Amino acid sequence: MASFLAFLVFAGSIYMFVNLFKENQFKQSAKNLINDIKKSGVSIIDEKDEDINYNNKSVKIYVYGKKLSAEEINSWNAKLPEYRLKDTKLIVQQGADDSDLRHDVKNLTELYMQNQQIISSRDESLREKEAKIELLETELSKFYNTQIPFKQISQEAQINYSDLKQLSYAKMIKTNFKTVDTITIFNAEWDATTLNKANQEKLLKKWLKIRLNLDSLVLNNR
């Protein structure tokens, strides 16, 4: 009986060791994959240990900036066996393409450099220099005032609304061909067991409007 119990303990230890070894191998292979995706020029943010799930055989990445096309995603999925990640699912979550935003930043930076060169010119009067600096500061101020501190907002929302599972944010530009409007949109995902969900949604929308000092915004819930 003692020998049998010892055998069971020994067998269990071997099983746990082998399983732990395979899990560590899986995680290291997943990290190698993520590093190679980064090296290809893809911006990946918000990396967490739980995004590499050995039990579900999945690797989740959050892509920021330029989106990966369907062909690129399929190409990386096809390479999974090369990383010893056969039968693993690569989950790619992508935000809005911020190429327009980065283009605006580039233009503002170029404008700043141009004005710096103009300011250094001996032929330019002091009044012209001050006017150009003021114009640049005004444009930069407008740009930064339109940005929302999403990371801080999401952290506060998580504290205030414990049943909130996920929160995303984007800006949508629409036109009726006479005027152009920018609409702030939030998407909220709630826990299935949330009580008074309608009331929670109403409070969240009211809080976001006050917190961000917005006259209006769209809150989509699910």
C-alpha positions as CSV (number, residue, x, y, z in Angstrom):
1,M,0.0,0.0,0.0
2,A,2.8,2.4,0.9
3,S,4.6,1.6,-2.3
4,F,1.4,2.2,-4.3
5,L,0.8,5.6,-2.6
6,A,4.4,6.5,-3.2
7,F,4.0,5.5,-6.9
8,L,0.9,7.7,-7.2
9,V,2.7,10.7,-5.6
10,F,5.6,10.2,-7.9
11,A,3.4,9.8,-11.0
12,G,1.5,13.0,-10.1
13,S,4.8,14.9,-9.6
14,I,6.0,13.8,-13.0
15,Y,2.7,14.8,-14.6
16,M,2.8,18.2,-13.0
17,F,6.4,18.7,-14.0
18,V,5.7,17.7,-17.7
19,N,2.7,20.0,-17.8
20,L,4.6,22.9,-16.3
21,F,7.4,22.3,-18.7
22,K,5.0,22.3,-21.7
23,E,3.3,25.5,-20.4
24,N,6.6,27.3,-20.0
25,Q,7.6,26.2,-23.5
26,F,4.3,27.5,-24.9
27,K,4.7,30.9,-23.2
28,Q,8.3,31.3,-24.4
29,S,7.3,30.3,-28.0
30,A,4.4,32.9,-27.8
31,K,6.8,35.6,-26.6
32,N,9.2,34.8,-29.5
33,L,6.2,35.1,-31.9
34,I,5.2,38.5,-30.4
35,N,8.8,39.8,-30.5
36,D,9.0,38.8,-34.2
37,I,5.7,40.5,-35.0
38,K,7.1,43.7,-33.3
39,K,10.3,43.5,-35.3
40,S,8.2,43.4,-38.5
41,G,7.1,47.0,-37.7
42,V,3.8,46.2,-35.9
43,S,3.1,48.3,-32.7
44,I,1.8,46.1,-29.9
45,I,0.7,47.6,-26.6
46,D,-0.8,46.5,-23.2
47,E,1.0,43.2,-23.0
48,K,-0.2,41.0,-20.1
49,D,0.7,37.5,-19.0
50,E,-2.9,36.4,-19.2
51,D,-3.0,37.2,-23.0
52,I,-0.8,34.1,-23.5
53,N,-3.3,31.3,-22.5
54,Y,-1.8,27.8,-22.5
55,N,-5.1,26.1,-21.5
56,N,-7.0,27.6,-24.4
57,K,-4.1,27.5,-26.7
58,S,-4.4,31.2,-27.7
59,V,-2.2,34.2,-28.0
60,K,-3.9,37.6,-27.9
61,I,-2.2,40.8,-29.1
62,Y,-3.4,44.4,-29.1
63,V,-2.3,46.4,-32.2
64,Y,-2.0,50.1,-32.1
65,G,-1.6,52.4,-35.0
66,K,-1.6,51.0,-38.5
67,K,-3.9,48.0,-38.7
68,L,-2.9,44.5,-39.8
69,S,-4.6,43.4,-43.0
70,A,-6.5,40.1,-43.2
71,E,-3.6,38.8,-45.4
72,E,-1.0,39.7,-42.8
73,I,-3.0,38.1,-40.0
74,N,-3.4,34.9,-42.1
75,S,0.3,35.0,-42.8
76,W,1.2,35.1,-39.1
77,N,-1.3,32.3,-38.4
78,A,0.4,30.2,-41.0
79,K,3.7,30.6,-39.3
80,L,2.5,29.4,-35.9
81,P,3.8,25.8,-36.4
82,E,7.3,27.3,-37.0
83,Y,7.1,28.6,-33.4
84,R,5.9,25.3,-32.0
85,L,2.5,26.8,-31.6
86,K,0.5,24.3,-33.7
87,D,-3.3,24.3,-33.0
88,T,-2.9,27.7,-31.4
89,K,-5.2,30.6,-32.2
90,L,-3.7,34.1,-32.7
91,I,-6.2,36.7,-31.7
92,V,-5.5,40.2,-33.0
93,Q,-7.4,43.1,-31.5
94,Q,-7.0,46.4,-33.3
95,G,-8.0,50.0,-32.5
96,A,-8.8,52.7,-34.9
97,D,-6.1,53.5,-37.5
98,D,-4.4,56.7,-36.2
99,S,-2.6,57.4,-39.4
100,D,-4.5,60.7,-39.8
101,L,-3.6,61.7,-36.2
102,R,0.1,60.9,-36.8
103,H,0.0,62.9,-40.0
104,D,-1.4,65.9,-38.1
105,V,1.4,65.5,-35.5
106,K,4.0,65.4,-38.3
107,N,2.6,68.5,-39.9
108,L,2.6,70.3,-36.6
109,T,6.2,69.3,-36.0
110,E,7.3,70.4,-39.4
111,L,5.5,73.7,-38.8
112,Y,7.4,74.1,-35.5
113,M,10.7,73.4,-37.2
114,Q,10.0,75.9,-40.0
115,N,9.1,78.6,-37.5
116,Q,12.2,77.9,-35.5
117,Q,14.3,78.5,-38.6
118,I,12.4,81.6,-39.4
119,I,12.8,82.9,-35.8
120,S,16.6,82.4,-36.1
121,S,16.7,84.6,-39.3
122,R,18.3,88.0,-38.7
123,D,16.0,89.7,-41.2
124,E,12.8,88.9,-39.4
125,S,11.4,91.5,-36.9
126,L,10.8,90.6,-33.3
127,R,7.0,91.3,-33.7
128,E,6.8,88.7,-36.6
129,K,8.6,86.2,-34.5
130,E,6.2,86.6,-31.5
131,A,3.2,86.4,-33.8
132,K,4.4,83.1,-35.4
133,I,5.2,81.6,-32.0
134,E,1.8,82.5,-30.7
135,L,0.1,81.0,-33.7
136,L,2.1,77.8,-33.3
137,E,1.3,77.5,-29.6
138,T,-2.4,78.1,-30.3
139,E,-2.4,75.3,-32.9
140,L,-0.5,72.9,-30.6
141,S,-2.9,73.7,-27.7
142,K,-5.9,73.0,-29.9
143,F,-4.4,69.7,-30.8
144,Y,-3.6,68.5,-27.3
145,N,-7.0,69.7,-25.9
146,T,-8.8,67.3,-28.3
147,Q,-7.0,64.3,-26.8
148,I,-8.7,62.2,-24.2
149,P,-6.6,60.6,-21.4
150,F,-8.2,57.2,-22.2
151,K,-5.9,55.1,-19.9
152,Q,-6.8,57.2,-16.9
153,I,-10.5,57.4,-17.8
154,S,-10.6,53.6,-18.1
155,Q,-8.9,53.1,-14.8
156,E,-11.4,55.4,-13.1
157,A,-14.4,53.8,-14.8
158,Q,-13.2,50.3,-13.6
159,I,-13.1,51.6,-10.0
160,N,-16.5,53.4,-10.3
161,Y,-18.3,50.5,-12.1
162,S,-17.2,47.1,-10.9
163,D,-19.4,45.3,-13.4
164,L,-17.8,47.0,-16.4
165,K,-15.8,44.3,-18.2
166,Q,-14.5,46.3,-21.2
167,L,-14.4,49.9,-22.4
168,S,-13.2,51.2,-25.8
169,Y,-13.1,54.6,-27.3
170,A,-12.9,56.2,-30.7
171,K,-13.7,59.4,-32.6
172,M,-16.0,59.3,-35.6
173,I,-16.1,62.1,-38.2
174,K,-19.4,62.5,-40.1
175,T,-20.7,65.1,-42.6
176,N,-24.0,66.0,-44.1
177,F,-21.9,67.6,-46.9
178,K,-22.5,71.0,-45.4
179,T,-20.7,70.7,-42.1
180,V,-18.3,68.2,-40.5
181,D,-18.8,67.0,-37.0
182,T,-16.5,64.9,-34.7
183,I,-18.4,62.4,-32.5
184,T,-16.9,60.8,-29.4
185,I,-18.0,57.2,-29.1
186,F,-17.5,54.8,-26.2
187,N,-18.3,51.1,-26.2
188,A,-19.0,49.4,-22.9
189,E,-19.3,45.7,-22.2
190,W,-21.0,44.7,-18.9
191,D,-20.9,41.6,-16.8
192,A,-23.9,39.3,-17.6
193,T,-24.9,39.4,-13.9
194,T,-25.1,43.2,-13.7
195,L,-28.0,44.4,-11.7
196,N,-29.9,47.6,-12.8
197,K,-27.9,47.5,-16.0
198,A,-29.9,50.3,-17.6
199,N,-29.3,52.6,-14.6
200,Q,-25.6,51.7,-14.7
201,E,-25.4,52.6,-18.4
202,K,-27.1,55.9,-17.8
203,L,-24.8,56.8,-14.9
204,L,-21.7,55.8,-16.9
205,K,-22.7,58.0,-19.8
206,K,-23.5,61.0,-17.5
207,W,-20.1,60.5,-15.7
208,L,-18.2,60.4,-19.0
209,K,-19.8,63.6,-20.2
210,I,-19.0,65.4,-17.0
211,R,-15.5,63.9,-16.6
212,L,-14.5,64.8,-20.2
213,N,-16.5,68.1,-20.3
214,L,-18.4,67.0,-23.4
215,D,-21.8,68.3,-24.4
216,S,-22.6,65.0,-26.1
217,L,-21.2,61.6,-26.7
218,V,-22.4,58.2,-27.9
219,L,-22.3,55.2,-25.5
220,N,-22.9,51.8,-27.0
221,N,-23.6,49.0,-24.4
222,R,-23.7,45.3,-24.6
